[in-house]
Amino acid sequence: MFRITLLTSLLALAVSGMLNKQGHLEVIGVNKTKSSEESSQQRVVAGDYQRLQTSGDEQTRTVATSTIHPGYNPSDPESFGYDVCVISVRERFYFGVGDVTQIRAAQLNRNANITVNTRMTVMGWGSTENILDPALRVHKAVVPMVSDEECESIWSIYYEPPQMVCAGYVAQGGVNPCNGDSGGPLVLEEDIDTVVGIVSYGSAISCAEPGYPAVYAEMAYFADWIDNTAQKSRPSTS
């Protein structure tokens, strides 16, 4: 099951995501392929911010279709720059309803020139230590954007601009996504929150290891593909 949650003003998904203005789930980062049968058994939950508790405001939808980017191959690390998938749900989500959590839309970034050191917010349900247990509630952290040149020097052939961006405190480390945060959104928080990237990978040594900023799929690069795929795969709503 995938979880979307409203934290401050942002929609975040456990394995990534955002909703468009019509209430359709549009973006999800993946780290393995799924068959059509597996996809049809998946559920998406919006308005959920604690894993073991419910508020009554959660909205659950069934996945109708999922389309993995054709450039992505889970067995080839050099293809991780295409770690993006579009999914559609069978019924729309409703904004502005609920007593505890009220979901609203985020938007895709379409500007590939985010300034270095811009403060971004990354969110997810991953662990807060170097363990595999997910967090009991969604967490967020603020990280600065890092230049493509610096990220290429660190990650070598595994960093592929313009499909990727990276962010984090390179020298001191200590703040970054961790196990279970893959696909979580990297967001510029404004009046309308903008999803700049989705978590792809980070250091294999430990979470937030100094010298290794986290790498994200770059939404500005994929925006047209996401739009076109979403239009083709979107089911009729009720």
C-alpha positions as CSV (number, residue, x, y, z in Angstrom):
1,M,0.0,0.0,0.0
2,F,1.3,3.5,-0.9
3,R,0.6,6.4,1.5
4,I,0.1,10.0,0.6
5,T,0.0,12.4,3.4
6,L,-0.4,16.1,4.0
7,L,2.4,17.5,6.0
8,T,2.2,21.3,6.4
9,S,1.0,22.1,2.9
10,L,2.5,19.2,0.9
11,L,1.3,16.0,-0.4
12,A,3.9,13.3,0.0
13,L,3.8,9.6,-0.9
14,A,5.6,6.8,0.9
15,V,7.2,5.6,-2.3
16,S,6.7,9.1,-3.8
17,G,4.2,11.3,-5.3
18,M,1.9,14.2,-6.0
19,L,-1.6,14.9,-7.0
20,N,-2.6,17.2,-9.8
21,K,-5.4,19.8,-9.6
22,Q,-8.1,17.3,-10.6
23,G,-7.2,15.0,-7.7
24,H,-5.5,12.3,-9.8
25,L,-2.3,10.7,-8.5
26,E,0.3,11.4,-11.2
27,V,3.9,10.8,-10.1
28,I,5.5,7.9,-8.3
29,G,9.1,6.8,-8.1
30,V,9.7,3.1,-8.2
31,N,12.6,0.8,-7.4
32,K,11.3,-2.4,-9.0
33,T,8.9,-3.3,-11.8
34,K,5.4,-4.5,-11.1
35,S,3.2,-6.7,-13.3
36,S,-0.3,-5.4,-14.3
37,E,-1.8,-7.9,-11.9
38,E,0.4,-6.6,-9.0
39,S,-0.5,-3.0,-9.8
40,S,-4.2,-3.8,-9.8
41,Q,-3.9,-5.0,-6.2
42,Q,-2.2,-1.9,-4.9
43,R,-3.9,0.8,-2.9
44,V,-3.1,4.4,-2.5
45,V,-4.0,6.3,0.7
46,A,-4.2,10.1,1.0
47,G,-4.5,12.1,4.2
48,D,-2.5,9.6,6.2
49,Y,0.4,10.8,8.4
50,Q,0.7,8.1,11.1
51,R,1.4,4.5,10.0
52,L,-0.4,2.7,12.9
53,Q,-3.2,5.2,13.6
54,T,-6.1,6.6,11.6
55,S,-7.9,10.0,11.8
56,G,-10.9,9.1,9.8
57,D,-9.9,11.6,7.0
58,E,-7.9,9.1,5.0
59,Q,-8.9,8.5,1.4
60,T,-8.1,5.1,-0.1
61,R,-8.1,4.4,-3.9
62,T,-7.3,1.4,-6.0
63,V,-4.5,1.7,-8.6
64,A,-5.9,1.4,-12.1
65,T,-2.7,1.5,-14.2
66,S,1.0,2.1,-13.7
67,T,3.5,3.0,-16.4
68,I,7.2,2.7,-15.7
69,H,9.5,5.0,-17.7
70,P,10.8,2.9,-20.6
71,G,14.4,4.0,-19.8
72,Y,14.4,2.4,-16.4
73,N,15.9,-1.0,-15.7
74,P,16.1,-2.1,-12.0
75,S,19.1,-4.3,-12.7
76,D,21.1,-1.5,-14.3
77,P,22.3,1.3,-12.0
78,E,23.1,3.5,-15.0
79,S,19.4,3.6,-15.8
80,F,18.4,5.0,-12.3
81,G,18.1,8.4,-13.8
82,Y,14.8,7.2,-15.2
83,D,13.4,6.0,-11.9
84,V,9.9,7.4,-12.5
85,C,6.5,5.9,-12.9
86,V,3.0,7.3,-13.6
87,I,0.0,5.7,-11.9
88,S,-3.7,6.4,-12.2
89,V,-6.3,5.5,-9.6
90,R,-9.8,4.4,-10.3
91,E,-11.5,7.3,-8.4
92,R,-10.4,10.9,-7.9
93,F,-9.3,12.3,-4.5
94,Y,-11.2,15.1,-2.9
95,F,-9.4,18.3,-1.7
96,G,-10.3,20.4,1.3
97,V,-12.3,17.9,3.2
98,G,-11.6,16.3,6.6
99,D,-11.2,17.6,10.2
100,V,-7.5,16.5,10.8
101,T,-5.9,16.3,7.3
102,Q,-7.0,18.1,4.2
103,I,-5.2,17.1,1.1
104,R,-4.4,19.5,-1.7
105,A,-2.5,19.5,-5.0
106,A,1.2,20.0,-5.5
107,Q,2.7,20.9,-8.9
108,L,5.5,19.6,-11.0
109,N,8.6,21.7,-11.3
110,R,9.2,22.8,-14.9
111,N,12.3,25.0,-14.3
112,A,15.5,23.1,-14.6
113,N,17.6,26.0,-13.2
114,I,17.1,25.7,-9.4
115,T,19.8,27.7,-7.8
116,V,22.5,25.9,-5.9
117,N,22.0,26.1,-2.1
118,T,18.3,26.7,-2.5
119,R,16.7,25.2,0.6
120,M,14.4,22.2,-0.3
121,T,12.2,19.9,1.8
122,V,12.4,16.2,1.5
123,M,9.7,13.9,3.0
124,G,9.1,10.3,3.5
125,W,8.2,7.3,5.7
126,G,11.7,5.9,5.9
127,S,13.7,5.0,9.0
128,T,15.5,7.7,11.0
129,E,18.5,5.5,11.6
130,N,20.5,2.9,9.6
131,I,17.9,0.2,10.1
132,L,15.1,-1.2,7.8
133,D,12.1,-0.4,10.1
134,P,9.9,2.4,8.6
135,A,9.0,5.4,10.7
136,L,5.7,5.5,12.5
137,R,4.9,8.9,11.0
138,V,6.0,10.9,8.0
139,H,9.1,13.0,8.5
140,K,10.6,15.9,6.7
141,A,14.1,17.5,6.5
142,V,15.5,20.6,4.9
143,V,18.5,20.2,2.6
144,P,20.3,22.5,0.2
145,M,20.6,21.9,-3.6
146,V,24.0,20.8,-4.8
147,S,25.5,21.6,-8.2
148,D,25.5,19.1,-11.0
149,E,29.3,19.5,-11.2
150,E,29.8,18.5,-7.6
151,C,27.4,15.6,-7.8
152,E,29.1,14.3,-10.9
153,S,32.5,14.4,-9.2
154,I,31.1,12.4,-6.3
155,W,28.8,9.9,-8.0
156,S,30.7,9.6,-11.4
157,I,28.8,7.6,-14.1
158,Y,25.8,7.0,-11.7
159,Y,24.9,10.7,-11.7
160,E,23.2,11.7,-15.0
161,P,22.1,15.3,-15.5
162,P,19.6,16.5,-16.7
163,Q,17.6,13.4,-15.5
164,M,18.9,13.9,-11.9
165,V,19.5,16.5,-9.3
166,C,21.0,16.1,-5.9
167,A,20.8,17.8,-2.5
168,G,22.3,17.5,0.9
169,Y,25.0,18.8,3.3
170,V,28.0,17.4,1.5
171,A,30.7,18.2,4.0
172,Q,29.0,17.4,7.3
173,G,26.3,15.0,6.2
174,G,23.8,14.1,8.9
175,V,20.6,15.1,7.1
176,N,19.3,13.1,4.1
177,P,16.7,10.5,3.1
178,C,17.2,7.0,4.6
179,N,16.0,3.4,4.1
180,G,12.3,3.5,3.0
181,D,12.4,7.0,1.7
182,S,12.9,6.0,-1.9
183,G,10.5,7.9,-4.1
184,G,9.8,10.5,-1.6
185,P,9.3,14.1,-2.9
186,L,12.0,16.9,-2.9
187,V,9.9,20.0,-2.6
188,L,10.2,23.7,-2.9
189,E,7.7,24.9,-0.3
190,E,5.7,27.9,-1.5
191,D,2.1,29.0,-1.7
192,I,1.7,26.1,-4.2
193,D,4.3,23.5,-3.3
194,T,6.5,22.4,-6.2
195,V,7.9,18.9,-6.5
196,V,11.4,19.3,-7.9
197,G,12.6,15.7,-7.5
198,I,11.8,12.2,-6.1
199,V,14.3,10.2,-4.1
200,S,16.3,7.8,-6.1
201,Y,19.4,6.7,-4.2
202,G,22.1,7.8,-1.7
203,S,25.1,6.4,0.1
204,A,25.3,2.6,0.6
205,I,27.6,3.1,3.6
206,S,25.0,4.7,5.9
207,C,22.2,7.2,5.8
208,A,23.3,10.9,5.4
209,E,27.0,9.8,5.1
210,P,29.3,12.9,4.8
211,G,30.5,13.4,1.2
212,Y,27.4,11.8,-0.4
213,P,24.4,14.0,-1.1
214,A,21.2,12.2,-2.0
215,V,20.2,11.9,-5.7
216,Y,16.7,12.6,-7.0
217,A,14.9,12.1,-10.4
218,E,14.6,15.6,-11.9
219,M,10.9,16.5,-12.4
220,A,11.6,19.3,-14.9
221,Y,13.2,16.7,-17.2
222,F,10.3,14.3,-17.0
223,A,7.4,16.8,-16.9
224,D,6.3,16.3,-20.5
225,W,6.5,12.5,-20.3
226,I,4.5,12.6,-17.1
227,D,1.8,14.8,-18.6
228,N,1.5,12.7,-21.8
229,T,1.5,9.4,-19.9
230,A,-1.0,10.6,-17.4
231,Q,-3.4,11.7,-20.1
232,K,-3.2,8.4,-21.9
233,S,-3.6,6.3,-18.7
234,R,-6.1,8.3,-16.8
235,P,-9.4,6.4,-16.3
236,S,-12.8,8.0,-16.3
237,T,-13.7,9.2,-12.8
238,S,-16.8,8.9,-10.7
